[in-house]
Amino acid sequence: MIQEAFQDIFTTEFKGFTSRMWLDYCDEHSDLRTSTPLNYAGYVVENMKYLIRRFNTDNDNTHLNIK
């Protein structure tokens, strides 16, 4: 990814986006028979590149997702 792809990661919009994505992750992985899903910080760290690409795509900034 190019440097500009990371420009919005400290905004409240990105934090709200990642919070919603994490809640979806928790819903999908909430099963008493499996291990506990990642906490919010662990989820963001483990999925940072995916979250940035998805955020940019959802906000019509796909040109920032160059590999």
Buried (B, 14 or more C-beta within 10 A) or exposed (E): EEEEBBBBBEEEEBEEBBEEBBEEBBEEEEEEEEEEBBEBEEBBEEBEEEBBBBBBEEEEBEEBBEE
